[in-house]
Each structure stands twice: as C-alpha cells, then as structure tokens.
Amino acid sequence: MRWITISLLASALFLGACGGTGPSSSSTSGSPGADAALTAELAQSGVECSPQLPPAAVKACSGLAAGAACTATCGGQSVAGTCYADDGTLLCAPAAAAEPVPPAVKACEDQGANASCTLGSRSGSLSGICTDLRNGVLACVVTPPVSASPFASACTGKAPGAACTVDPFTGECTATSRGALACLPAPPKPPAPVEACSGLKAGASCEVTALGHAFTGTCETVGTTLACVPTPPAPPPSATACDQKALNATCSFTADNATLSGICRGTWDSSTLACLPLPPSVAAAIAACSSAAASASCTLTRNGTAVTGVCTQLPDSGPLICLPPPPAPPAEAVNACANSTLGDSCTLTWDGKTVDGACQAAPDGILVCAPGCSP
C-alpha cells in the first residue's frame, strides 16, 4: 500500500496557496499602483477585477502537456515536478514517494474485516479488531476494556420506566439501542408551542404564553411535530400593490401620506412580489426601454439634453434599462488575452509597470486581462 508523503503534501499546499487565492501580485517590476490604475480603467469598460488568479501549480503547466516536466516558483522557492491532469486542469506536482505502512494497518495485512489483531505498545500487546476505516483500508482498532457503568448498575434488576438515581440526577431506566437498561435523565418538557397543540389536530386554533409573551396561532406540522405557529401579519402595502401582477410590472402604493411608484420585484423568498420604489431618473430609464429588446438603442432626456444609450438587462431577471454604452477597454488589456481562453493567466505593461492578471470577458464578449481584486 502506498501512502501520500508529507513532502508531497507540503509541496502541494505550497503550490496551491501561491497566487491561487485573493488578489493578484505584480511581478518584481510591478507595483500596487499599476494594478489599481488598470483596474479602475477596466471597470469603466464593464470588466471587473479577477477574484482569483491561476495558482503557481497551474501557471507552471501553461502550454505544456500531461506528463511534461515542470517547475513552479513562488516566493523565491522552486518545486520541480510533472504536469498531471486534475479534473481537466494541468497541475505541476512532485512525484509521490512511498512511506512505511502504519503499524495499525500492517497488523491487518492478509486479514479480513472483524478479524482479531494485535498491536505492540510500551506496556505490552493490545488486542483489537480489524476495522474497515474507508476505501477498503483495514486497521487494527484496540478493543476498550469492559468496565461497569454506573448508569447500567443503577437499573440492575429494574424494569423499563422504573425510577433510578445516578449522582447528580434522578431519572428512569431506559432501554438503549443494544437492549440494555441504563439510567437516563427524564426527557425535557416540550417547548411551549408544542405543548399548546397537545391533543389538538392540525389547523386547530392555539394560544402560547411563554417568557412573559403570548400569541395566538394555528397548529401546524413543523417537521414531524405539531406546534403552534403564530398567525402571520397582514402584508405591507408594498406587497399588496403587486397582487395579481407580473414581475417588473409598474406599481404604486401609499405610505406616510405619500404615493410611491415603482416596479414589482421578487422578495427574499422569491415567492412574493413587492413594489420596489424607484427614483424618477431610474423610472425614466426603464420607461425608455419598455417596448424595446435587449441591446436596442434608446434615448433619454437629461437636463434638457437627449442622451443615446443601449437597453441593458438588469441582473436577476430585472427590467431593461437605458444605459449609456461603456467605453472600450484599453488596447493593452485586450492584446494581452488575444491568444488566450477565459481564466488564463496574463501579463501586460501599464503605466510603465508589469501587471499580472487573468483573462476576463467584457460585456461584448472580448477577453480582457484584468488584475486581481484588491484585499
């Protein structure tokens, strides 16, 4: 049997942690200022920073094939190894080495599950049973010595349900999963909502008083238990304003003697629509795309000036809204990913500095080299 060596595990942790999580780190000639400047300009083009750059183990196998020799460098340390495929991704990792078989496993070699085994110790030999730990690996598990339990002794000669005492509690003799009697504490009193529905059926009215508070409700099945559930409050005006309306439909409601207009949007449980008030400028931007399709041209009037934009779909099935088209990303960031695929590592020169990043997709689908997100 071969076991993963400590050196392989340490190398894997070293390679996986280097550059694989958190923000990107610039090369020796780079600087945080260059990363921040490029990130700010890319954000204007609709390209977000890369939340995760390729780890050193992945970067070392870029452009190589499985089985090729590789060297990963991180923090001034280098690890030589071989590229191997892990869930379709090539990783640079050192070769595994054999380690001695643990004594507990060696004691069960050529044995079957539940066979008797012996382990040596400083105090002598210990008897045990070969137990399947996982994946068919048998190990000798020492059998604990049998000792009298005070919980079992307290029920000797008694019947189930009989009263018993084990310091510091008084309980009753209860049958365990093995059929033996043990003195266990009496079960706790059920919670007030459960006790309020004792002897009642689902749908019955109930009343709960606990901790100085009282409420009325209905007996409902919660899991496998019948409990008193408070009557839900009436929905707010923002919710009733969207009764019988579809997602993103226009709506209005009155609150604090003021009428608010908005659109119907899903609430936190995604089953109820509520009227989400919108500022006049946002409402006008949505109205400009009310009869248009995504990516269609649209026109808004702002401060007496007509502004041309593009109908853009908001996230989470939001409405179409007229937004000005984003500026094009910098040519340097586009060229750095010209021959790459989504998620590949990339490098570009920005403001005279070298910046490392990962290829991300701009709104128009073009791949752009985006620096890692700042912490």
C-alpha positions as CSV (number, residue, x, y, z in Angstrom):
1,M,0.0,0.0,0.0
2,R,1.3,3.4,-0.9
3,W,0.7,6.5,1.2
4,I,1.0,10.2,0.3
5,T,4.2,11.5,1.7
6,I,4.5,14.6,3.9
7,S,6.8,16.2,1.4
8,L,4.3,15.8,-1.4
9,L,1.5,17.3,0.8
10,A,3.7,20.2,1.8
11,S,4.6,20.9,-1.8
12,A,1.0,20.7,-2.9
13,L,0.0,23.2,-0.2
14,F,2.9,25.5,-1.2
15,L,1.9,25.4,-4.9
16,G,-1.8,25.7,-4.3
17,A,-1.5,28.7,-2.0
18,C,0.9,30.7,-4.2
19,G,-1.1,33.1,-6.3
20,G,-4.2,30.9,-6.3
21,T,-6.4,32.9,-4.0
22,G,-7.0,36.6,-3.2
23,P,-5.7,39.5,-5.2
24,S,-3.0,39.2,-7.9
25,S,0.6,40.1,-7.1
26,S,2.5,42.1,-9.6
27,S,5.9,40.9,-10.9
28,T,9.2,42.2,-9.5
29,S,8.8,45.3,-11.7
30,G,5.2,45.8,-10.9
31,S,3.5,47.9,-8.2
32,P,0.1,48.1,-6.5
33,G,-0.3,51.5,-8.1
34,A,-0.2,50.0,-11.6
35,D,-2.8,47.3,-10.6
36,A,-5.1,49.8,-9.1
37,A,-4.9,52.2,-12.1
38,L,-5.6,49.4,-14.6
39,T,-8.4,48.0,-12.5
40,A,-10.1,51.4,-12.4
41,E,-9.9,51.9,-16.2
42,L,-11.1,48.4,-16.9
43,A,-14.1,49.0,-14.6
44,Q,-15.3,51.8,-16.8
45,S,-15.4,49.2,-19.7
46,G,-17.5,46.8,-17.7
47,V,-14.7,44.5,-16.8
48,E,-14.3,43.5,-13.1
49,C,-11.1,42.6,-11.4
50,S,-10.1,38.9,-11.3
51,P,-11.2,37.4,-7.9
52,Q,-8.8,34.6,-8.3
53,L,-5.6,34.3,-10.4
54,P,-4.3,30.9,-11.6
55,P,-2.2,29.2,-8.9
56,A,1.6,28.7,-9.4
57,A,1.0,25.0,-9.9
58,V,-1.4,25.7,-12.9
59,K,0.7,28.6,-14.3
60,A,3.8,26.3,-14.4
61,C,1.9,23.9,-16.8
62,S,0.5,26.6,-19.1
63,G,1.1,25.5,-22.7
64,L,2.5,22.0,-21.6
65,A,1.0,18.5,-22.0
66,A,0.3,16.0,-19.3
67,G,3.5,14.2,-18.2
68,A,5.8,17.1,-19.2
69,A,8.4,18.2,-16.7
70,C,7.7,21.5,-15.0
71,T,9.0,23.9,-12.3
72,A,6.7,26.1,-10.2
73,T,8.3,29.1,-8.4
74,C,6.7,31.0,-5.5
75,G,8.3,33.4,-3.0
76,G,11.8,32.6,-4.2
77,Q,11.3,28.8,-3.8
78,S,11.1,26.4,-6.7
79,V,9.4,23.0,-6.9
80,A,10.2,20.6,-9.8
81,G,7.7,18.1,-10.8
82,T,5.5,16.7,-13.6
83,C,2.3,18.1,-15.1
84,Y,-0.7,15.9,-14.4
85,A,-4.5,16.3,-15.0
86,D,-6.8,17.0,-12.1
87,D,-10.4,17.4,-13.1
88,G,-9.3,18.6,-16.5
89,T,-6.7,21.1,-15.2
90,L,-3.0,20.5,-15.5
91,L,-1.1,20.9,-12.2
92,C,2.6,20.9,-11.5
93,A,3.3,18.5,-8.6
94,P,6.3,16.4,-7.4
95,A,6.2,12.6,-7.7
96,A,4.8,10.7,-4.7
97,A,7.2,8.6,-2.6
98,A,6.4,5.5,-0.6
99,E,6.1,5.7,3.2
100,P,6.2,3.0,5.8
101,V,2.8,1.4,6.4
102,P,1.3,2.5,9.8
103,P,1.5,-0.3,12.4
104,A,-2.3,-0.4,12.8
105,V,-2.7,-1.1,9.1
106,K,0.3,-3.6,8.9
107,A,-1.3,-5.5,11.8
108,C,-4.3,-6.3,9.5
109,E,-2.4,-7.3,6.3
110,D,-3.7,-10.5,4.9
111,Q,-6.7,-10.3,7.3
112,G,-10.3,-9.7,6.8
113,A,-12.8,-7.3,8.4
114,N,-13.7,-8.1,12.0
115,A,-10.6,-10.4,12.3
116,S,-8.7,-10.4,15.6
117,C,-5.4,-8.4,15.6
118,T,-2.6,-7.4,18.0
119,L,-0.7,-4.1,18.4
120,G,2.5,-3.7,20.3
121,S,2.9,-0.9,22.8
122,R,5.3,0.2,25.6
123,S,3.1,-1.6,28.1
124,G,2.8,-4.8,26.1
125,S,0.5,-6.2,23.4
126,L,-3.0,-4.8,22.9
127,S,-5.8,-6.8,21.3
128,G,-8.1,-5.3,18.8
129,I,-10.4,-5.9,15.7
130,C,-9.5,-5.2,12.0
131,T,-11.9,-2.4,11.1
132,D,-12.6,-1.0,7.6
133,L,-11.8,2.7,8.0
134,R,-12.6,3.8,4.5
135,N,-12.0,2.8,0.9
136,G,-11.2,-0.8,1.9
137,V,-8.3,0.2,4.3
138,L,-8.3,-2.2,7.3
139,A,-6.7,-1.0,10.5
140,C,-6.4,-2.6,14.0
141,V,-8.7,-0.8,16.4
142,V,-7.9,-1.6,20.0
143,T,-10.9,-3.1,21.9
144,P,-11.6,-0.9,25.0
145,P,-11.6,-2.8,28.3
146,V,-15.0,-3.7,29.7
147,S,-15.9,-1.7,32.8
148,A,-19.1,-1.5,34.9
149,S,-21.2,1.6,34.1
150,P,-22.9,3.4,36.9
151,F,-25.8,4.1,34.5
152,A,-26.3,0.4,33.9
153,S,-25.7,-0.6,37.5
154,A,-28.5,1.8,38.7
155,C,-31.0,-0.2,36.7
156,T,-29.9,-3.7,37.7
157,G,-33.0,-5.8,38.5
158,K,-35.3,-3.0,37.5
159,A,-37.9,-2.8,34.7
160,P,-38.0,-0.2,31.9
161,G,-39.5,3.1,33.1
162,A,-38.6,2.4,36.8
163,A,-37.1,5.4,38.7
164,C,-33.3,5.4,39.2
165,T,-30.6,7.7,40.6
166,V,-27.1,8.4,39.3
167,D,-25.4,11.3,41.0
168,P,-26.2,14.1,40.3
169,F,-29.6,13.4,38.7
170,T,-32.7,11.2,39.1
171,G,-34.1,9.6,36.0
172,E,-35.7,6.5,34.7
173,C,-34.5,3.2,33.4
174,T,-34.5,3.4,29.6
175,A,-33.6,0.7,27.0
176,T,-30.6,1.5,24.9
177,S,-30.0,0.6,21.2
178,R,-28.3,-2.7,22.4
179,G,-31.3,-3.6,24.5
180,A,-29.6,-3.0,27.9
181,L,-31.2,-0.7,30.5
182,A,-29.5,2.5,31.5
183,C,-30.4,5.2,33.9
184,L,-31.0,8.3,31.8
185,P,-32.4,11.7,32.8
186,A,-36.2,12.2,32.2
187,P,-36.9,13.8,28.8
188,P,-37.3,17.6,29.0
189,K,-40.6,19.2,28.9
190,P,-41.7,20.0,25.3
191,P,-41.4,23.6,24.2
192,A,-44.5,25.9,24.8
193,P,-45.6,25.9,21.1
194,V,-45.5,22.1,21.0
195,E,-47.3,21.7,24.4
196,A,-50.0,24.2,23.2
197,C,-51.0,21.7,20.5
198,S,-51.0,18.6,22.7
199,G,-54.2,16.7,22.0
200,L,-55.2,19.0,19.1
201,K,-55.2,18.4,15.3
202,A,-53.5,20.4,12.5
203,G,-55.5,23.5,11.7
204,A,-56.8,24.0,15.2
205,S,-56.6,27.4,17.0
206,C,-54.0,27.6,19.8
207,E,-52.5,30.0,22.2
208,V,-49.0,30.2,23.7
209,T,-47.8,32.0,26.7
210,A,-44.0,31.8,27.5
211,L,-41.4,34.2,28.9
212,G,-44.0,36.9,29.5
213,H,-45.2,36.9,25.9
214,A,-48.4,35.5,24.5
215,F,-49.7,34.9,21.0
216,T,-52.4,33.1,19.2
217,G,-51.9,30.9,16.1
218,T,-52.7,27.7,14.4
219,C,-51.5,24.2,15.0
220,E,-49.2,23.2,12.1
221,T,-46.9,20.3,11.4
222,V,-43.3,21.5,11.7
223,G,-41.0,18.7,10.6
224,T,-42.7,15.7,12.4
225,T,-44.1,17.7,15.3
226,L,-47.4,19.6,15.7
227,A,-46.6,23.1,17.0
228,C,-48.5,26.4,17.5
229,V,-47.4,28.8,14.7
230,P,-48.3,32.5,15.1
231,T,-50.8,33.9,12.6
232,P,-48.7,35.8,10.0
233,P,-49.3,39.6,10.0
234,A,-51.1,41.3,7.1
235,P,-48.8,42.0,4.1
236,P,-47.5,45.6,3.8
237,P,-48.9,48.0,1.2
238,S,-45.8,47.4,-1.0
239,A,-46.7,43.8,-1.3
240,T,-50.4,44.2,-1.9
241,A,-49.6,46.7,-4.6
242,C,-48.3,43.8,-6.7
243,D,-51.2,41.4,-6.2
244,Q,-52.2,39.7,-9.4
245,K,-49.3,41.5,-11.2
246,A,-46.3,40.1,-13.1
247,L,-42.6,40.5,-12.4
248,N,-41.3,44.0,-13.4
249,A,-44.9,45.4,-13.8
250,T,-45.4,49.0,-12.8
251,C,-47.0,49.6,-9.4
252,S,-47.7,52.2,-6.8
253,F,-48.7,52.4,-3.1
254,T,-49.3,54.9,-0.3
255,A,-47.0,55.2,2.7
256,D,-46.9,58.1,5.2
257,N,-49.5,60.0,3.1
258,A,-47.2,59.8,0.1
259,T,-47.7,57.9,-3.1
260,L,-44.7,56.0,-4.3
261,S,-44.3,54.4,-7.8
262,G,-42.0,51.6,-8.8
263,I,-41.8,48.1,-10.3
264,C,-42.8,44.6,-8.9
265,R,-39.8,42.7,-7.8
266,G,-39.3,39.3,-6.0
267,T,-38.8,39.3,-2.2
268,W,-36.2,37.3,-0.2
269,D,-38.2,34.1,-0.5
270,S,-38.7,34.6,-4.3
271,S,-42.4,33.6,-4.0
272,T,-44.0,37.1,-3.3
273,L,-43.7,40.2,-5.4
274,A,-43.4,43.6,-3.7
275,C,-43.5,47.2,-5.2
276,L,-39.9,48.5,-5.3
277,P,-40.0,52.3,-5.4
278,L,-37.6,53.9,-7.9
279,P,-36.2,57.4,-8.3
280,P,-37.7,59.4,-11.2
281,S,-34.5,59.2,-13.2
282,V,-34.4,55.4,-12.9
283,A,-38.1,55.1,-13.8
284,A,-37.5,57.2,-16.9
285,A,-34.6,55.0,-17.9
286,I,-36.8,51.9,-17.6
287,A,-39.6,53.5,-19.4
288,A,-37.3,54.3,-22.4
289,C,-36.9,50.5,-23.0
290,S,-40.5,49.5,-22.2
291,S,-41.2,48.4,-25.8
292,A,-37.6,47.6,-26.8
293,A,-35.5,44.4,-26.8
294,A,-32.1,43.9,-25.1
295,S,-29.2,45.7,-26.9
296,A,-31.6,48.0,-28.7
297,S,-30.8,51.7,-29.0
298,C,-32.7,54.1,-26.6
299,T,-32.9,57.8,-25.9
300,L,-33.1,59.7,-22.6
301,T,-33.5,63.4,-21.8
302,R,-31.2,64.6,-19.0
303,N,-31.1,68.2,-18.0
304,G,-32.8,69.1,-21.3
305,T,-30.3,67.2,-23.4
306,A,-31.0,64.0,-25.3
307,V,-28.7,61.1,-24.4
308,T,-28.4,58.0,-26.6
309,G,-27.9,54.6,-24.9
310,V,-28.4,50.9,-25.0
311,C,-31.2,48.8,-23.5
312,T,-29.5,46.6,-20.9
313,Q,-30.9,43.7,-18.9
314,L,-30.5,44.2,-15.2
315,P,-29.3,41.1,-13.1
316,D,-31.7,38.6,-11.5
317,S,-34.3,38.9,-14.3
318,G,-34.5,42.7,-13.8
319,P,-36.2,45.0,-16.3
320,L,-34.5,46.5,-19.3
321,I,-33.0,49.9,-18.6
322,C,-31.5,52.6,-20.9
323,L,-27.8,52.9,-20.0
324,P,-25.0,54.7,-21.9
325,P,-22.7,52.3,-23.7
326,P,-19.5,51.6,-21.7
327,P,-16.2,52.8,-23.1
328,A,-13.9,50.3,-24.9
329,P,-11.3,48.6,-22.6
330,P,-7.6,49.6,-23.0
331,A,-5.9,48.1,-26.1
332,E,-3.1,46.8,-23.9
333,A,-5.5,44.7,-21.8
334,V,-7.2,43.3,-24.9
335,N,-4.0,42.4,-26.7
336,A,-2.7,40.5,-23.6
337,C,-5.5,38.0,-24.0
338,A,-5.6,37.9,-27.8
339,N,-4.5,34.2,-27.9
340,S,-5.9,33.1,-24.6
341,T,-9.0,31.5,-23.1
342,L,-11.2,32.6,-20.3
343,G,-9.4,32.3,-16.9
344,D,-5.9,32.0,-18.4
345,S,-3.1,34.0,-16.7
346,C,-1.9,37.1,-18.5
347,T,0.6,39.9,-18.2
348,L,0.7,43.4,-19.6
349,T,2.6,46.7,-19.2
350,W,0.6,49.5,-17.7
351,D,1.9,53.0,-16.8
352,G,5.5,51.6,-17.3
353,K,4.8,48.7,-14.8
354,T,4.3,45.0,-15.3
355,V,0.9,43.8,-14.1
356,D,-0.2,40.1,-13.7
357,G,-3.9,39.2,-14.1
358,A,-6.4,36.7,-15.5
359,C,-8.4,36.9,-18.8
360,Q,-12.0,38.0,-18.1
361,A,-14.9,38.6,-20.5
362,A,-16.0,42.1,-21.2
363,P,-19.8,42.8,-21.8
364,D,-19.3,42.4,-25.5
365,G,-17.5,39.0,-25.0
366,I,-14.0,40.2,-25.8
367,L,-11.3,38.8,-23.4
368,V,-9.5,41.4,-21.3
369,C,-6.5,41.0,-19.0
370,A,-7.9,42.0,-15.5
371,P,-5.7,42.4,-12.4
372,G,-6.7,40.6,-9.2
373,C,-9.1,42.2,-6.8
374,S,-7.6,44.3,-4.1
375,P,-7.9,42.9,-0.5
